[in-house]
Amino acid sequence: MRCPFCGNVDTQVKDSRPAEDHVAIRRRRLCPECGGRFTTYERVQLRDLVVIKSNGRREDFDRDKLERSIRIACQKRPIEPERMDKMISGIVRRLESTGEQDIASTLIGEIVMETLARIDTVAYVRFASVYKNFQAADDFDRFVSELRPNSVTSEK
């Protein structure tokens, strides 16, 4: 593993332990050249996924991109980092287990929204606002009113 500080290719593993509910291995590394310490994660990848965007463009699936969007939606919410890691790993496993290499971006968005809806309503609305491209406050209002059970409009 190349050192991110000096570029040395010979780094040493100092500690390994299971991470993310035993679906990854966390390795603490040391660079003997510069003394830099850093962490890497090793995960099982069942297949190389390709995302088919709504405009037909294809791009390699990027777990980090998925993780960033979920972390942004969950920002300042009472969700433990370990729970987010498990959620992200679960989404990736679900995508890999479809048996398909090509995955529509809409499917990814729907799975993320479904998962967030079970965990945190605010994070769900945040993600949906970007995913569904809300343009005005009315878009939020309509979406949130659909979330409320037996929503009744009051007349004043």
KOLFILUM-660352 format. One record per residue: residue number from 1; z, y, x of N, C-alpha, C, O in turn. Coordinates in steps of 0.2 Angstrom, whole numbers. Layout:
# residues N
+-----+-------+-------+-------+-------+-------+-------+-------+-------+-------+-------+-------+-------+
|   n |    nw |    nv |    nu |   caw |   cav |   cau |    cw |    cv |    cu |    ow |    ov |    ou |
+-----+-------+-------+-------+-------+-------+-------+-------+-------+-------+-------+-------+-------+
| NUM |     Z |     Y |     X |     Z |     Y |     X |     Z |     Y |     X |     Z |     Y |     X |
...
+-----+-------+-------+-------+-------+-------+-------+-------+-------+-------+-------+-------+-------+
//
This chain:
# residues 156
+-----+-------+-------+-------+-------+-------+-------+-------+-------+-------+-------+-------+-------+
|   n |    nw |    nv |    nu |   caw |   cav |   cau |    cw |    cv |    cu |    ow |    ov |    ou |
+-----+-------+-------+-------+-------+-------+-------+-------+-------+-------+-------+-------+-------+
|   1 |     0 |    -6 |     4 |     0 |     0 |     0 |     0 |     6 |     4 |     4 |     7 |     9 |
|   2 |    -5 |    11 |     3 |    -5 |    17 |     7 |     0 |    22 |     6 |     2 |    23 |     0 |
|   3 |     3 |    25 |    11 |     8 |    30 |    10 |     6 |    36 |     7 |     1 |    39 |     9 |
|   4 |     8 |    39 |     1 |     6 |    45 |    -2 |     7 |    51 |     2 |     4 |    56 |     1 |
|   5 |    11 |    50 |     7 |    13 |    56 |    11 |     9 |    57 |    18 |     6 |    63 |    19 |
|   6 |     8 |    52 |    21 |     4 |    52 |    28 |    -2 |    48 |    28 |    -6 |    49 |    32 |
|   7 |    -3 |    44 |    23 |    -9 |    40 |    22 |    -9 |    33 |    26 |   -14 |    29 |    26 |
|   8 |    -3 |    32 |    30 |    -2 |    25 |    33 |    -3 |    19 |    29 |     0 |    19 |    23 |
|   9 |    -7 |    14 |    31 |    -8 |     9 |    26 |    -3 |     3 |    27 |    -3 |    -2 |    23 |
|  10 |     1 |     3 |    32 |     7 |    -2 |    33 |    13 |     1 |    30 |    17 |     4 |    34 |
|  11 |    15 |     0 |    24 |    21 |     2 |    21 |    25 |    -5 |    20 |    23 |   -10 |    19 |
|  12 |    32 |    -4 |    20 |    36 |    -9 |    19 |    40 |    -9 |    12 |    42 |    -4 |    10 |
|  13 |    40 |   -15 |     9 |    44 |   -16 |     3 |    51 |   -16 |     5 |    53 |   -21 |     8 |
|  14 |    56 |   -12 |     2 |    63 |   -12 |     3 |    67 |   -15 |    -2 |    72 |   -18 |    -1 |
|  15 |    64 |   -15 |    -8 |    68 |   -18 |   -14 |    63 |   -19 |   -20 |    58 |   -15 |   -21 |
|  16 |    63 |   -25 |   -23 |    59 |   -26 |   -29 |    64 |   -29 |   -34 |    69 |   -32 |   -33 |
|  17 |    62 |   -26 |   -41 |    66 |   -29 |   -46 |    62 |   -28 |   -53 |    57 |   -24 |   -53 |
|  18 |    63 |   -32 |   -58 |    60 |   -31 |   -64 |    60 |   -25 |   -67 |    66 |   -21 |   -66 |
|  19 |    55 |   -22 |   -71 |    55 |   -16 |   -74 |    52 |   -17 |   -81 |    49 |   -22 |   -82 |
|  20 |    53 |   -12 |   -85 |    50 |   -12 |   -92 |    51 |   -19 |   -96 |    46 |   -22 |   -98 |
|  21 |    57 |   -21 |   -96 |    58 |   -27 |  -100 |    54 |   -33 |   -97 |    52 |   -37 |  -101 |
|  22 |    54 |   -33 |   -90 |    51 |   -39 |   -87 |    44 |   -40 |   -87 |    41 |   -45 |   -87 |
|  23 |    40 |   -34 |   -89 |    33 |   -34 |   -89 |    30 |   -31 |   -83 |    24 |   -30 |   -83 |
|  24 |    34 |   -28 |   -79 |    32 |   -25 |   -73 |    37 |   -26 |   -67 |    43 |   -28 |   -68 |
|  25 |    35 |   -25 |   -61 |    39 |   -26 |   -55 |    39 |   -19 |   -52 |    34 |   -16 |   -50 |
|  26 |    45 |   -16 |   -51 |    46 |   -10 |   -48 |    48 |   -11 |   -40 |    52 |   -15 |   -39 |
|  27 |    44 |    -8 |   -36 |    45 |    -9 |   -29 |    47 |    -3 |   -25 |    43 |     2 |   -26 |
|  28 |    52 |    -2 |   -22 |    54 |     3 |   -18 |    51 |     2 |   -11 |    52 |    -3 |    -8 |
|  29 |    47 |     7 |    -8 |    44 |     6 |    -2 |    46 |    12 |     3 |    48 |    17 |     1 |
|  30 |    45 |    10 |    10 |    46 |    14 |    15 |    40 |    14 |    20 |    38 |     9 |    21 |
|  31 |    39 |    20 |    22 |    33 |    21 |    27 |    37 |    21 |    34 |    40 |    26 |    35 |
|  32 |    35 |    16 |    38 |    38 |    17 |    45 |    35 |    22 |    49 |    38 |    24 |    54 |
|  33 |    30 |    25 |    47 |    26 |    30 |    51 |    30 |    37 |    50 |    32 |    40 |    55 |
|  34 |    31 |    39 |    44 |    33 |    46 |    42 |    40 |    45 |    39 |    44 |    51 |    39 |
|  35 |    43 |    39 |    37 |    49 |    39 |    34 |    49 |    40 |    27 |    55 |    40 |    24 |
|  36 |    44 |    41 |    24 |    43 |    43 |    17 |    45 |    37 |    13 |    44 |    31 |    14 |
|  37 |    48 |    38 |     7 |    50 |    33 |     2 |    47 |    34 |    -4 |    46 |    40 |    -6 |
|  38 |    44 |    29 |    -7 |    41 |    30 |   -14 |    41 |    23 |   -18 |    43 |    18 |   -15 |
|  39 |    40 |    24 |   -24 |    40 |    18 |   -29 |    33 |    16 |   -31 |    29 |    21 |   -33 |
|  40 |    32 |    10 |   -32 |    26 |     8 |   -35 |    28 |     3 |   -41 |    33 |     0 |   -40 |
|  41 |    23 |     2 |   -45 |    24 |    -3 |   -51 |    18 |    -8 |   -51 |    13 |    -6 |   -50 |
|  42 |    20 |   -14 |   -52 |    15 |   -19 |   -52 |    15 |   -22 |   -59 |    21 |   -24 |   -62 |
|  43 |     9 |   -22 |   -63 |     9 |   -25 |   -70 |     4 |   -30 |   -70 |    -1 |   -30 |   -66 |
|  44 |     4 |   -35 |   -75 |    -1 |   -40 |   -76 |    -6 |   -36 |   -80 |    -5 |   -32 |   -85 |
|  45 |   -12 |   -37 |   -78 |   -18 |   -34 |   -82 |   -22 |   -40 |   -84 |   -26 |   -43 |   -80 |
|  46 |   -23 |   -41 |   -91 |   -26 |   -47 |   -93 |   -34 |   -46 |   -93 |   -37 |   -51 |   -91 |
|  47 |   -36 |   -40 |   -94 |   -43 |   -39 |   -94 |   -45 |   -32 |   -93 |   -40 |   -27 |   -94 |
|  48 |   -50 |   -30 |   -90 |   -52 |   -23 |   -89 |   -55 |   -20 |   -96 |   -60 |   -23 |   -98 |
|  49 |   -51 |   -15 |   -99 |   -53 |   -13 |  -105 |   -58 |    -7 |  -104 |   -57 |    -3 |   -99 |
|  50 |   -62 |    -6 |  -109 |   -67 |     0 |  -109 |   -66 |     4 |  -115 |   -66 |     0 |  -121 |
|  51 |   -65 |    10 |  -115 |   -64 |    14 |  -121 |   -71 |    17 |  -123 |   -74 |    20 |  -119 |
|  52 |   -72 |    16 |  -130 |   -78 |    19 |  -133 |   -76 |    25 |  -137 |   -73 |    24 |  -142 |
|  53 |   -78 |    31 |  -134 |   -76 |    37 |  -137 |   -80 |    38 |  -143 |   -85 |    35 |  -145 |
|  54 |   -78 |    43 |  -148 |   -81 |    44 |  -154 |   -89 |    46 |  -153 |   -93 |    46 |  -158 |
|  55 |   -90 |    49 |  -147 |   -97 |    52 |  -146 |  -101 |    46 |  -143 |  -107 |    47 |  -141 |
|  56 |   -98 |    40 |  -142 |  -102 |    34 |  -139 |  -101 |    34 |  -132 |  -103 |    28 |  -129 |
|  57 |   -98 |    39 |  -129 |   -97 |    38 |  -121 |   -92 |    33 |  -120 |   -88 |    31 |  -124 |
|  58 |   -93 |    29 |  -114 |   -88 |    24 |  -112 |   -85 |    26 |  -106 |   -87 |    29 |  -101 |
|  59 |   -78 |    24 |  -106 |   -74 |    26 |  -100 |   -69 |    20 |   -99 |   -67 |    17 |  -104 |
|  60 |   -67 |    19 |   -93 |   -62 |    14 |   -91 |   -55 |    16 |   -95 |   -54 |    22 |   -95 |
|  61 |   -52 |    11 |   -97 |   -45 |    12 |  -100 |   -41 |    15 |   -95 |   -40 |    12 |   -90 |
|  62 |   -37 |    20 |   -96 |   -32 |    23 |   -92 |   -25 |    23 |   -95 |   -23 |    27 |   -99 |
|  63 |   -21 |    18 |   -92 |   -14 |    17 |   -95 |   -10 |    24 |   -94 |    -6 |    26 |   -98 |
|  64 |   -12 |    27 |   -88 |    -8 |    33 |   -87 |   -10 |    39 |   -92 |    -5 |    43 |   -94 |
|  65 |   -16 |    39 |   -94 |   -18 |    44 |   -99 |   -14 |    43 |  -106 |   -12 |    47 |  -109 |
|  66 |   -14 |    36 |  -108 |   -10 |    34 |  -114 |    -3 |    36 |  -113 |     0 |    39 |  -118 |
|  67 |     0 |    35 |  -107 |     7 |    36 |  -106 |     8 |    44 |  -106 |    13 |    46 |  -109 |
|  68 |     4 |    48 |  -103 |     5 |    55 |  -104 |     5 |    58 |  -111 |     9 |    62 |  -113 |
|  69 |     0 |    55 |  -115 |    -1 |    58 |  -122 |     5 |    56 |  -126 |     8 |    60 |  -130 |
|  70 |     8 |    50 |  -125 |    14 |    48 |  -128 |    20 |    52 |  -126 |    24 |    54 |  -130 |
|  71 |    21 |    53 |  -120 |    27 |    57 |  -117 |    26 |    64 |  -119 |    32 |    67 |  -121 |
|  72 |    21 |    67 |  -120 |    20 |    74 |  -122 |    22 |    74 |  -130 |    26 |    78 |  -132 |
|  73 |    20 |    69 |  -134 |    22 |    69 |  -141 |    30 |    68 |  -141 |    33 |    70 |  -146 |
|  74 |    33 |    64 |  -137 |    40 |    63 |  -137 |    44 |    68 |  -133 |    50 |    67 |  -133 |
|  75 |    41 |    73 |  -131 |    45 |    78 |  -127 |    51 |    81 |  -131 |    50 |    83 |  -136 |
|  76 |    56 |    81 |  -128 |    63 |    84 |  -131 |    65 |    80 |  -137 |    68 |    83 |  -141 |
|  77 |    63 |    74 |  -138 |    65 |    70 |  -143 |    70 |    65 |  -140 |    70 |    63 |  -135 |
|  78 |    75 |    62 |  -145 |    80 |    58 |  -142 |    77 |    51 |  -142 |    80 |    46 |  -145 |
|  79 |    72 |    50 |  -137 |    70 |    43 |  -136 |    71 |    41 |  -129 |    68 |    45 |  -124 |
|  80 |    74 |    36 |  -127 |    75 |    34 |  -121 |    69 |    32 |  -117 |    64 |    29 |  -120 |
|  81 |    69 |    34 |  -110 |    63 |    32 |  -106 |    61 |    25 |  -107 |    55 |    23 |  -107 |
|  82 |    66 |    21 |  -106 |    65 |    13 |  -107 |    61 |    11 |  -113 |    57 |     7 |  -113 |
|  83 |    63 |    14 |  -118 |    60 |    13 |  -125 |    53 |    15 |  -125 |    48 |    11 |  -128 |
|  84 |    51 |    21 |  -122 |    44 |    23 |  -121 |    40 |    18 |  -117 |    35 |    17 |  -119 |
|  85 |    43 |    16 |  -112 |    40 |    11 |  -107 |    38 |     5 |  -111 |    33 |     2 |  -110 |
|  86 |    43 |     2 |  -115 |    42 |    -4 |  -119 |    36 |    -3 |  -124 |    32 |    -7 |  -125 |
|  87 |    37 |     3 |  -127 |    32 |     5 |  -132 |    25 |     5 |  -129 |    20 |     2 |  -132 |
|  88 |    24 |     8 |  -123 |    17 |     9 |  -120 |    15 |     2 |  -118 |     9 |     0 |  -119 |
|  89 |    19 |    -2 |  -115 |    17 |    -9 |  -113 |    15 |   -13 |  -119 |    11 |   -17 |  -119 |
|  90 |    19 |   -12 |  -125 |    17 |   -16 |  -131 |    10 |   -14 |  -133 |     7 |   -18 |  -136 |
|  91 |     9 |    -7 |  -133 |     2 |    -5 |  -135 |    -3 |    -8 |  -131 |    -8 |   -10 |  -133 |
|  92 |    -2 |    -8 |  -124 |    -7 |   -11 |  -120 |    -8 |   -18 |  -121 |   -14 |   -20 |  -121 |
|  93 |    -3 |   -22 |  -122 |    -3 |   -29 |  -123 |    -7 |   -30 |  -129 |   -11 |   -35 |  -130 |
|  94 |    -6 |   -26 |  -135 |    -9 |   -27 |  -141 |   -17 |   -26 |  -140 |   -21 |   -29 |  -143 |
|  95 |   -18 |   -21 |  -136 |   -25 |   -19 |  -135 |   -29 |   -25 |  -131 |   -34 |   -27 |  -133 |
|  96 |   -25 |   -27 |  -126 |   -28 |   -33 |  -122 |   -29 |   -39 |  -126 |   -33 |   -43 |  -125 |
|  97 |   -24 |   -40 |  -131 |   -24 |   -46 |  -135 |   -29 |   -46 |  -140 |   -30 |   -51 |  -144 |
|  98 |   -33 |   -41 |  -141 |   -38 |   -41 |  -146 |   -44 |   -46 |  -145 |   -47 |   -48 |  -149 |
|  99 |   -44 |   -47 |  -138 |   -49 |   -52 |  -136 |   -56 |   -48 |  -134 |   -61 |   -51 |  -132 |
| 100 |   -56 |   -42 |  -136 |   -62 |   -38 |  -134 |   -61 |   -34 |  -128 |   -55 |   -31 |  -126 |
| 101 |   -66 |   -33 |  -124 |   -66 |   -28 |  -118 |   -67 |   -21 |  -120 |   -64 |   -17 |  -118 |
| 102 |   -72 |   -20 |  -125 |   -73 |   -13 |  -128 |   -68 |   -12 |  -133 |   -68 |   -15 |  -138 |
| 103 |   -65 |    -6 |  -133 |   -60 |    -4 |  -138 |   -62 |     3 |  -140 |   -63 |     7 |  -136 |
| 104 |   -62 |     4 |  -147 |   -64 |    11 |  -149 |   -58 |    15 |  -148 |   -52 |    13 |  -150 |
| 105 |   -59 |    21 |  -147 |   -54 |    26 |  -146 |   -50 |    27 |  -152 |   -44 |    28 |  -152 |
| 106 |   -53 |    26 |  -158 |   -50 |    27 |  -164 |   -45 |    21 |  -165 |   -39 |    23 |  -168 |
| 107 |   -46 |    15 |  -163 |   -41 |    10 |  -163 |   -35 |    12 |  -159 |   -29 |    10 |  -162 |
| 108 |   -36 |    14 |  -153 |   -30 |    16 |  -149 |   -26 |    21 |  -153 |   -20 |    21 |  -153 |
| 109 |   -29 |    26 |  -155 |   -26 |    32 |  -159 |   -22 |    29 |  -165 |   -16 |    31 |  -166 |
| 110 |   -25 |    25 |  -169 |   -21 |    22 |  -174 |   -15 |    18 |  -172 |   -10 |    18 |  -176 |
| 111 |   -16 |    14 |  -167 |   -11 |    10 |  -165 |    -5 |    14 |  -162 |     1 |    13 |  -164 |
| 112 |    -7 |    19 |  -158 |    -1 |    24 |  -156 |     2 |    27 |  -162 |     8 |    28 |  -162 |
| 113 |    -2 |    30 |  -167 |     1 |    33 |  -172 |     6 |    28 |  -176 |    11 |    30 |  -178 |
| 114 |     4 |    22 |  -177 |     8 |    17 |  -181 |    14 |    16 |  -177 |    19 |    15 |  -180 |
| 115 |    14 |    15 |  -171 |    20 |    14 |  -167 |    25 |    20 |  -167 |    31 |    19 |  -167 |
| 116 |    22 |    26 |  -166 |    26 |    32 |  -166 |    29 |    33 |  -173 |    35 |    35 |  -173 |
| 117 |    26 |    31 |  -178 |    28 |    32 |  -185 |    35 |    28 |  -186 |    39 |    30 |  -189 |
| 118 |    35 |    22 |  -182 |    41 |    18 |  -183 |    47 |    21 |  -179 |    53 |    19 |  -180 |
| 119 |    45 |    25 |  -174 |    50 |    27 |  -169 |    53 |    34 |  -170 |    59 |    35 |  -170 |
| 120 |    49 |    38 |  -171 |    51 |    45 |  -172 |    46 |    49 |  -176 |    40 |    50 |  -174 |
| 121 |    48 |    52 |  -181 |    43 |    56 |  -186 |    40 |    62 |  -182 |    34 |    63 |  -183 |
| 122 |    44 |    66 |  -179 |    42 |    72 |  -176 |    37 |    70 |  -170 |    31 |    73 |  -170 |
| 123 |    38 |    65 |  -166 |    33 |    63 |  -161 |    27 |    61 |  -165 |    21 |    62 |  -162 |
| 124 |    27 |    57 |  -170 |    21 |    55 |  -174 |    17 |    61 |  -176 |    11 |    61 |  -176 |
| 125 |    20 |    66 |  -179 |    17 |    72 |  -182 |    14 |    75 |  -176 |     8 |    78 |  -176 |
| 126 |    17 |    76 |  -170 |    14 |    79 |  -164 |     8 |    76 |  -162 |     3 |    79 |  -161 |
| 127 |     8 |    69 |  -161 |     3 |    65 |  -159 |    -3 |    66 |  -164 |    -9 |    67 |  -162 |
| 128 |    -1 |    65 |  -170 |    -7 |    66 |  -176 |   -10 |    73 |  -176 |   -16 |    73 |  -177 |
| 129 |    -6 |    78 |  -174 |    -9 |    85 |  -174 |   -15 |    85 |  -169 |   -20 |    89 |  -170 |
| 130 |   -14 |    82 |  -163 |   -19 |    82 |  -158 |   -25 |    77 |  -160 |   -31 |    78 |  -160 |
| 131 |   -23 |    71 |  -162 |   -27 |    65 |  -163 |   -32 |    67 |  -169 |   -38 |    66 |  -169 |
| 132 |   -29 |    70 |  -175 |   -33 |    72 |  -181 |   -36 |    79 |  -180 |   -39 |    81 |  -185 |
| 133 |   -34 |    82 |  -174 |   -37 |    89 |  -173 |   -35 |    94 |  -179 |   -40 |    97 |  -181 |
| 134 |   -29 |    95 |  -180 |   -27 |   100 |  -185 |   -29 |   107 |  -183 |   -28 |   108 |  -177 |
| 135 |   -32 |   111 |  -187 |   -34 |   117 |  -186 |   -30 |   123 |  -188 |   -30 |   129 |  -186 |
| 136 |   -26 |   121 |  -194 |   -22 |   127 |  -197 |   -16 |   124 |  -199 |   -15 |   118 |  -200 |
| 137 |   -11 |   128 |  -201 |    -5 |   126 |  -204 |    -5 |   122 |  -210 |    -1 |   117 |  -211 |
| 138 |   -11 |   123 |  -214 |   -12 |   119 |  -220 |   -13 |   112 |  -218 |   -11 |   107 |  -222 |
| 139 |   -16 |   110 |  -213 |   -17 |   104 |  -211 |   -10 |   100 |  -209 |    -9 |    94 |  -211 |
| 140 |    -6 |   104 |  -206 |     1 |   101 |  -205 |     4 |   100 |  -212 |     7 |    94 |  -213 |
| 141 |     4 |   105 |  -216 |     7 |   104 |  -223 |     5 |    98 |  -227 |     9 |    94 |  -229 |
| 142 |    -2 |    97 |  -227 |    -4 |    91 |  -230 |    -2 |    85 |  -227 |     0 |    80 |  -231 |
| 143 |    -2 |    84 |  -221 |     0 |    78 |  -217 |     7 |    77 |  -218 |     9 |    71 |  -220 |
| 144 |    11 |    82 |  -218 |    19 |    81 |  -218 |    20 |    79 |  -225 |    25 |    75 |  -227 |
| 145 |    17 |    82 |  -230 |    18 |    81 |  -237 |    17 |    73 |  -239 |    20 |    70 |  -243 |
| 146 |    12 |    70 |  -236 |    10 |    63 |  -236 |    16 |    59 |  -234 |    16 |    53 |  -236 |
| 147 |    19 |    61 |  -229 |    25 |    57 |  -226 |    31 |    57 |  -230 |    35 |    52 |  -230 |
| 148 |    32 |    62 |  -234 |    38 |    62 |  -239 |    37 |    58 |  -244 |    32 |    58 |  -248 |
| 149 |    42 |    53 |  -245 |    42 |    49 |  -251 |    43 |    53 |  -257 |    47 |    57 |  -258 |
| 150 |    39 |    51 |  -263 |    40 |    55 |  -269 |    40 |    62 |  -268 |    44 |    66 |  -272 |
| 151 |    35 |    65 |  -264 |    35 |    72 |  -263 |    34 |    76 |  -270 |    29 |    74 |  -273 |
| 152 |    38 |    80 |  -272 |    38 |    84 |  -278 |    37 |    91 |  -276 |    41 |    94 |  -273 |
| 153 |    32 |    94 |  -279 |    31 |   101 |  -278 |    35 |   105 |  -283 |    35 |   104 |  -289 |
| 154 |    39 |   110 |  -280 |    43 |   114 |  -285 |    40 |   120 |  -286 |    37 |   123 |  -282 |
| 155 |    40 |   122 |  -292 |    38 |   128 |  -295 |    43 |   134 |  -295 |    49 |   132 |  -297 |
| 156 |    41 |   140 |  -292 |    46 |   145 |  -292 |    44 |   151 |  -297 |    48 |   156 |  -297 |
+-----+-------+-------+-------+-------+-------+-------+-------+-------+-------+-------+-------+-------+
//
